[in-house]
Amino acid sequence: MKTIYFDCFAGAAGDMLVGALIDVGLDFTALEAELAKLGIEGYSLSSEHVLKQGVTAQKFRVNITHETHHHHHGEGHSHGAHHHGRSYSRIREILEQAPIPEAPKARAISAFRRLGVVEAGIHGVSLDEIHFHEVGAIDSIIDVTGYFLGLHILGVERVAASPLPVGSGFVQCAHGRMPVPAPATAKLLEGALVAQSDLEGEVLTPTGALLLTESAEFFGPVPEMTITRVGYGAGDKDQPDTPNVVRAFLGESEASPESDGPPTTIAVLEANIDDMSPELFPHVIEGALKAGALDAFSIPVTGKKGRPAQLLTILSPLENQDALTRFLFRETSTLGVRRRTTRRAVAEREWMEVDLPWGRVRVKRGTFEGALTNLAPEYEDCRRLAAVSGVPLKEVIEAALARARESAGSGP
């Protein structure tokens, strides 16, 4: 599976991510040709190698020629360069009418819609009333669309990223001076893993946060992969001791064989809940499983001030963790979800069938490294036979297990 991992040790911005894609092999001419199909005028594109504190990186630039009050979305920028911006509906219209590939088009539209919902919530207005300021300029539309086009052209199937540093201090936004991260960036980071750092200023821009949280399956260490190329995308302003670049690892991961079995790298989502009706927990657990969780359960714990609480845990495939995080915020009273990526050893599973005097029962057979580790009769099959035959359920289960052991001992 073609995988790209973004190491955001100095933060991230839209132009940095696109520059990193170019540095690992994205054809700039092909990208430029696709972006021209948006029909936007007033800009030109360029990409060149620059030196950032001894590191050679690709600097992707959107050079504005006609639009005034322009604001470039590289790092270390000032958000005070206010311009008229564009509405979500106008950006969606531009993208929908463009004859670009459907997959990156849909991803770009989805990203802008999510940003619109975030901005609408912050300002207390409807989605139709939102006009993007920092992320509505030509350069940011190009950065967002160019990023998803770049992933598509490169054939990337999986995106992952390091925990994201957000920087420190204050930033001047279109609506005033705000602490880092700015409100939109902070909201976009819900469910993402952030990192503590000593970096000064706003090192993670709204566009950078938007693109990574929309595309990354998980945030954590470099996944197991065979690295084929390493590239760097440059930002604008440097930190005193840190090159202002995003590092990208492009390669092949071994995740594809897991499509035939349970994944061995998963996300663990947890929340301590002390203010929700107990009758809702079965609903949440069942809903999480339907939404793609590998497992879901709750454990009684004692919370702050001695309050009884439940530790709700969801085991999730990496690609489902964002959706399941949103599910938890929507369906529970929690105000925070802890997320971590972990490895697990998984036994191989297969079904076998055994015949009993009352009918046939499926038995799940587990093996690890070729050795039989477990036999588990399917509960619903046993319960059905017990109900029909009048035999106690425990006897049906015991008989199924004994017959399965006989079959397993005589078979391979």
C-alpha positions as CSV (number, residue, x, y, z in Angstrom):
1,M,0.0,0.0,0.0
2,K,1.5,3.3,-1.1
3,T,1.9,5.4,2.1
4,I,3.2,8.9,2.9
5,Y,4.1,10.0,6.4
6,F,4.5,13.7,7.2
7,D,7.0,14.5,9.9
8,C,5.8,17.9,11.1
9,F,8.6,18.7,13.7
10,A,8.5,22.4,12.7
11,G,4.7,22.6,12.2
12,A,2.9,22.5,8.9
13,A,1.2,24.8,6.3
14,G,-0.6,24.1,3.0
15,D,2.3,25.2,0.8
16,M,4.8,23.2,2.9
17,L,2.8,20.0,2.4
18,V,2.4,20.5,-1.3
19,G,6.2,21.3,-1.5
20,A,6.9,18.0,0.3
21,L,4.8,16.1,-2.2
22,I,6.7,17.7,-5.1
23,D,10.0,16.8,-3.4
24,V,9.1,13.1,-3.2
25,G,8.2,12.9,-6.9
26,L,5.0,14.8,-7.7
27,D,5.3,16.2,-11.2
28,F,5.0,19.9,-10.9
29,T,3.9,20.4,-14.5
30,A,1.1,17.8,-14.1
31,L,-0.1,19.5,-10.9
32,E,0.0,22.9,-12.5
33,A,-2.1,21.6,-15.5
34,E,-4.7,20.2,-13.2
35,L,-5.0,23.3,-11.1
36,A,-5.4,25.4,-14.2
37,K,-8.7,23.6,-14.7
38,L,-10.1,25.4,-11.7
39,G,-10.5,28.5,-13.9
40,I,-9.1,30.8,-11.3
41,E,-7.2,33.8,-12.7
42,G,-4.7,36.2,-11.1
43,Y,-1.9,33.8,-10.0
44,S,1.0,31.8,-11.3
45,L,2.8,28.8,-9.7
46,S,6.4,28.2,-9.1
47,S,8.5,25.6,-7.3
48,E,12.2,25.7,-6.5
49,H,14.8,24.2,-4.2
50,V,15.7,26.4,-1.2
51,L,18.1,25.9,1.7
52,K,16.6,25.9,5.2
53,Q,19.4,25.9,7.8
54,G,21.4,23.3,5.9
55,V,18.4,21.3,4.6
56,T,17.4,21.4,0.9
57,A,13.7,21.7,0.5
58,Q,11.1,22.4,-2.2
59,K,9.4,25.8,-1.9
60,F,6.0,25.8,-3.5
61,R,4.7,29.3,-4.2
62,V,1.4,30.7,-5.4
63,N,2.3,34.0,-6.9
64,I,-0.6,36.4,-6.8
65,T,-0.8,38.8,-9.8
66,H,-4.2,40.4,-9.6
67,E,-5.9,39.7,-6.3
68,T,-5.2,42.4,-3.8
69,H,-5.2,42.2,0.0
70,H,-3.4,38.9,-0.5
71,H,-2.4,36.7,2.3
72,H,0.1,33.8,1.7
73,H,-0.5,30.7,3.9
74,G,3.1,29.9,4.7
75,E,4.3,29.7,8.3
76,G,5.2,32.7,10.3
77,H,2.6,34.8,8.4
78,S,0.5,37.6,9.8
79,H,-3.2,36.9,9.8
80,G,-3.9,40.6,9.8
81,A,-3.8,40.9,5.9
82,H,-7.6,41.0,5.7
83,H,-9.2,40.5,2.3
84,H,-12.8,39.9,1.1
85,G,-12.4,36.1,1.0
86,R,-14.8,33.7,-0.6
87,S,-17.9,32.0,0.6
88,Y,-18.1,28.2,1.0
89,S,-20.8,28.0,-1.7
90,R,-18.5,29.9,-4.1
91,I,-15.5,27.7,-3.5
92,R,-17.7,24.6,-3.8
93,E,-19.0,26.0,-7.1
94,I,-15.5,26.5,-8.4
95,L,-14.5,23.0,-7.5
96,E,-17.7,21.3,-8.8
97,Q,-17.4,22.9,-12.2
98,A,-13.7,22.1,-12.6
99,P,-12.9,19.0,-14.8
100,I,-10.5,17.6,-12.4
101,P,-10.5,13.9,-11.1
102,E,-13.5,13.2,-8.9
103,A,-11.7,11.8,-5.9
104,P,-9.5,14.8,-5.1
105,K,-12.4,17.1,-6.1
106,A,-14.6,15.4,-3.5
107,R,-11.9,15.5,-0.8
108,A,-11.3,19.2,-1.4
109,I,-15.0,20.1,-1.2
110,S,-15.3,18.0,1.9
111,A,-12.3,19.8,3.5
112,F,-13.8,23.3,2.8
113,R,-17.2,22.2,4.0
114,R,-15.7,21.0,7.3
115,L,-13.8,24.3,7.6
116,G,-17.0,26.2,6.9
117,V,-18.9,24.3,9.7
118,V,-16.0,25.1,12.1
119,E,-16.0,28.8,11.2
120,A,-19.8,28.9,11.4
121,G,-19.8,27.4,14.9
122,I,-17.1,29.9,16.0
123,H,-18.9,32.9,14.7
124,G,-22.4,31.8,15.5
125,V,-23.7,32.0,11.9
126,S,-25.0,29.6,9.3
127,L,-22.7,27.8,6.8
128,D,-24.1,29.9,4.0
129,E,-23.1,33.1,5.8
130,I,-19.4,32.1,6.2
131,H,-16.8,33.9,4.1
132,F,-13.3,32.5,4.5
133,H,-10.7,35.2,5.1
134,E,-7.4,33.5,5.7
135,V,-8.4,30.3,3.8
136,G,-10.6,31.9,1.1
137,A,-7.8,33.5,-0.9
138,I,-6.5,32.2,-4.2
139,D,-3.3,30.7,-2.6
140,S,-5.2,28.7,-0.1
141,I,-7.7,27.3,-2.6
142,I,-4.7,26.2,-4.6
143,D,-2.9,24.8,-1.6
144,V,-6.0,22.7,-0.5
145,T,-6.9,21.5,-4.0
146,G,-3.2,21.0,-5.0
147,Y,-2.6,18.8,-1.9
148,F,-5.4,16.4,-2.7
149,L,-4.5,16.4,-6.4
150,G,-0.9,15.7,-5.4
151,L,-1.9,12.7,-3.4
152,H,-4.0,11.4,-6.3
153,I,-1.4,11.9,-8.9
154,L,1.2,10.1,-6.7
155,G,-1.2,7.3,-6.1
156,V,-1.0,7.6,-2.3
157,E,-3.4,5.2,-0.6
158,R,-2.6,6.0,3.1
159,V,-1.5,9.2,4.8
160,A,-0.1,9.4,8.4
161,A,1.5,12.2,10.3
162,S,3.5,12.9,13.4
163,P,1.9,14.5,16.5
164,L,1.3,18.2,15.5
165,P,3.1,21.1,17.3
166,V,0.9,24.2,17.4
167,G,3.5,26.8,18.5
168,S,3.0,29.5,21.2
169,G,2.3,33.2,21.7
170,F,-0.3,35.2,19.8
171,V,-1.4,35.6,16.2
172,Q,-3.2,38.5,14.5
173,C,-6.3,37.1,12.8
174,A,-8.8,38.9,10.6
175,H,-11.1,39.3,13.7
176,G,-8.4,40.3,16.2
177,R,-5.4,39.1,18.2
178,M,-5.8,35.6,19.5
179,P,-3.6,33.1,21.3
180,V,-2.0,30.3,19.3
181,P,-3.6,28.1,18.1
182,A,-6.1,30.4,16.4
183,P,-9.8,29.4,17.0
184,A,-10.3,27.6,13.7
185,T,-7.0,25.7,14.0
186,A,-7.9,24.6,17.6
187,K,-11.3,23.3,16.5
188,L,-9.8,21.5,13.5
189,L,-7.4,19.7,15.9
190,E,-10.2,17.9,17.8
191,G,-9.4,14.3,17.7
192,A,-5.8,14.8,16.5
193,L,-2.7,14.2,18.5
194,V,-0.7,17.3,19.3
195,A,2.8,17.7,20.5
196,Q,4.5,19.8,23.1
197,S,7.2,22.1,21.6
198,D,9.2,25.2,22.2
199,L,8.5,26.6,18.8
200,E,7.5,30.3,18.8
201,G,4.6,31.8,16.9
202,E,2.0,30.0,14.9
203,V,3.7,27.1,13.3
204,L,0.6,25.1,12.4
205,T,-1.7,27.1,10.1
206,P,-5.4,26.5,9.6
207,T,-4.7,25.1,6.1
208,G,-2.1,22.8,7.5
209,A,-4.4,21.6,10.3
210,L,-7.3,21.1,7.8
211,L,-5.3,19.1,5.3
212,L,-3.7,16.8,7.8
213,T,-6.8,16.1,9.9
214,E,-8.8,15.5,6.7
215,S,-6.3,13.0,5.2
216,A,-4.2,11.4,8.0
217,E,-5.4,8.0,9.2
218,F,-3.5,8.5,12.4
219,F,-1.0,10.7,14.2
220,G,1.9,9.0,15.8
221,P,5.3,7.4,15.0
222,V,6.4,6.4,11.6
223,P,4.4,3.3,10.5
224,E,6.1,0.2,9.4
225,M,6.9,0.8,5.8
226,T,9.6,0.4,3.2
227,I,10.8,4.0,2.5
228,T,11.4,4.7,-1.2
229,R,11.9,8.4,-1.1
230,V,12.3,11.3,1.5
231,G,11.4,14.9,0.7
232,Y,11.1,18.3,2.3
233,G,8.6,21.1,1.9
234,A,9.7,24.6,2.9
235,G,7.8,27.3,4.8
236,D,8.6,31.0,5.0
237,K,9.8,32.0,8.4
238,D,12.4,30.0,10.3
239,Q,12.7,29.2,13.9
240,P,16.1,30.1,15.5
241,D,17.3,26.5,15.7
242,T,14.8,24.5,13.6
243,P,14.6,24.4,9.8
244,N,11.1,25.4,8.8
245,V,10.3,22.3,6.7
246,V,7.9,19.4,6.7
247,R,9.6,16.1,6.0
248,A,7.8,13.5,4.0
249,F,8.5,9.7,3.9
250,L,7.0,8.0,0.8
251,G,7.0,4.2,0.6
252,E,5.2,1.0,0.7
253,S,3.5,-0.3,3.9
254,E,2.7,-3.8,4.8
255,A,-0.8,-2.9,5.8
256,S,-2.4,-4.3,2.7
257,P,-2.2,-8.0,3.8
258,E,-4.2,-7.0,6.9
259,S,-7.2,-6.6,4.6
260,D,-7.5,-10.4,4.9
261,G,-7.5,-10.4,8.7
262,P,-7.8,-8.2,11.8
263,P,-5.4,-5.2,11.8
264,T,-2.3,-5.4,14.0
265,T,-1.9,-1.6,14.3
266,I,-5.0,0.1,15.8
267,A,-6.2,3.2,17.5
268,V,-7.4,3.2,21.1
269,L,-10.0,5.9,21.9
270,E,-10.9,6.5,25.6
271,A,-13.2,8.8,27.5
272,N,-14.0,9.0,31.3
273,I,-17.7,9.8,31.6
274,D,-19.4,10.6,34.9
275,D,-22.5,12.5,33.8
276,M,-24.3,10.3,31.3
277,S,-27.3,8.1,31.9
278,P,-26.2,4.4,32.3
279,E,-28.9,3.3,29.8
280,L,-27.1,5.1,27.0
281,F,-23.9,3.1,27.2
282,P,-25.3,0.0,25.5
283,H,-26.6,2.3,22.7
284,V,-23.1,3.9,22.3
285,I,-21.3,0.6,22.3
286,E,-23.6,-0.9,19.7
287,G,-23.4,2.2,17.6
288,A,-19.6,2.2,17.7
289,L,-19.5,-1.4,16.5
290,K,-21.9,-0.5,13.7
291,A,-19.7,2.5,12.8
292,G,-16.6,0.2,12.3
293,A,-15.1,-0.3,15.8
294,L,-13.2,-3.5,16.3
295,D,-14.4,-3.6,19.9
296,A,-16.1,-1.3,22.4
297,F,-16.6,-1.6,26.1
298,S,-17.0,0.3,29.4
299,I,-15.4,-0.3,32.8
300,P,-16.6,1.2,36.1
301,V,-14.0,3.6,37.6
302,T,-13.9,6.2,40.4
303,G,-13.5,9.7,39.0
304,K,-12.7,13.1,40.5
305,K,-14.3,14.0,43.8
306,G,-15.1,10.3,44.3
307,R,-17.7,10.2,41.6
308,P,-18.7,6.9,40.1
309,A,-17.8,7.0,36.4
310,Q,-17.3,4.7,33.3
311,L,-14.1,4.4,31.3
312,L,-15.5,4.0,27.7
313,T,-12.9,2.4,25.4
314,I,-13.2,1.9,21.6
315,L,-10.7,-0.1,19.6
316,S,-10.6,1.3,16.1
317,P,-9.0,0.6,12.7
318,L,-6.6,3.5,12.0
319,E,-8.8,4.6,9.1
320,N,-11.9,4.8,11.3
321,Q,-10.6,6.7,14.3
322,D,-11.6,10.2,13.1
323,A,-15.1,9.1,12.4
324,L,-15.4,7.2,15.7
325,T,-14.0,10.2,17.6
326,R,-16.8,12.4,16.0
327,F,-19.3,9.7,16.9
328,L,-18.2,9.8,20.6
329,F,-18.6,13.6,20.8
330,R,-22.0,13.4,19.1
331,E,-23.4,10.4,21.1
332,T,-21.9,10.9,24.6
333,S,-21.5,13.7,27.1
334,T,-17.7,13.6,27.0
335,L,-15.7,16.8,26.5
336,G,-12.5,15.0,25.5
337,V,-11.3,11.8,23.8
338,R,-7.9,10.4,24.4
339,R,-6.3,8.7,21.3
340,R,-3.2,6.6,20.9
341,T,-1.9,4.2,18.4
342,T,-0.8,0.8,19.5
343,R,0.3,-2.6,18.2
344,R,-1.3,-5.8,19.0
345,A,-0.6,-9.5,18.3
346,V,-3.6,-11.1,16.6
347,A,-4.5,-14.8,16.3
348,E,-5.6,-16.0,12.9
349,R,-9.3,-16.8,12.9
350,E,-11.4,-19.2,10.8
351,W,-14.8,-20.9,11.1
352,M,-15.4,-24.6,11.4
353,E,-18.7,-26.4,11.7
354,V,-19.6,-29.3,14.0
355,D,-22.6,-31.6,14.0
356,L,-24.5,-32.2,17.2
357,P,-27.5,-34.4,17.9
358,W,-29.7,-31.2,17.8
359,G,-28.2,-29.5,14.8
360,R,-25.1,-27.8,13.4
361,V,-23.0,-25.2,15.2
362,R,-20.2,-22.9,14.0
363,V,-17.0,-22.8,16.0
364,K,-14.4,-20.1,15.7
365,R,-10.9,-21.5,15.6
366,G,-7.9,-19.3,16.6
367,T,-4.3,-20.1,15.8
368,F,-1.1,-18.2,16.5
369,E,2.1,-19.0,14.7
370,G,0.6,-22.2,13.4
371,A,-0.5,-23.5,16.8
372,L,-4.1,-23.9,17.9
373,T,-4.9,-21.4,20.7
374,N,-8.6,-21.3,21.1
375,L,-12.0,-22.8,20.1
376,A,-15.1,-20.8,20.7
377,P,-18.6,-22.1,19.8
378,E,-20.8,-19.4,18.3
379,Y,-23.2,-18.3,21.0
380,E,-26.2,-17.5,18.9
381,D,-26.0,-20.9,17.1
382,C,-25.9,-22.7,20.5
383,R,-28.7,-20.6,21.9
384,R,-30.9,-21.3,18.9
385,L,-30.4,-25.1,19.2
386,A,-31.0,-24.9,23.0
387,A,-34.3,-23.1,22.4
388,V,-35.5,-25.5,19.8
389,S,-34.4,-28.8,21.5
390,G,-35.1,-27.9,25.1
391,V,-31.5,-28.9,26.1
392,P,-29.8,-26.5,28.6
393,L,-27.7,-24.0,26.8
394,K,-24.6,-24.9,28.8
395,E,-24.8,-28.5,27.6
396,V,-25.0,-27.4,23.9
397,I,-22.0,-25.2,24.3
398,E,-20.0,-28.0,26.1
399,A,-21.0,-30.5,23.4
400,A,-20.0,-28.2,20.6
401,L,-16.6,-27.5,22.3
402,A,-15.9,-31.2,22.8
403,R,-16.8,-32.0,19.1
404,A,-14.6,-29.1,17.9
405,R,-11.7,-30.4,20.0
406,E,-12.1,-33.9,18.4
407,S,-12.2,-32.4,14.9
408,A,-9.2,-30.1,15.6
409,G,-7.2,-33.0,17.0
410,S,-7.9,-35.2,13.9
411,G,-7.5,-32.4,11.4
412,P,-4.6,-30.2,10.4
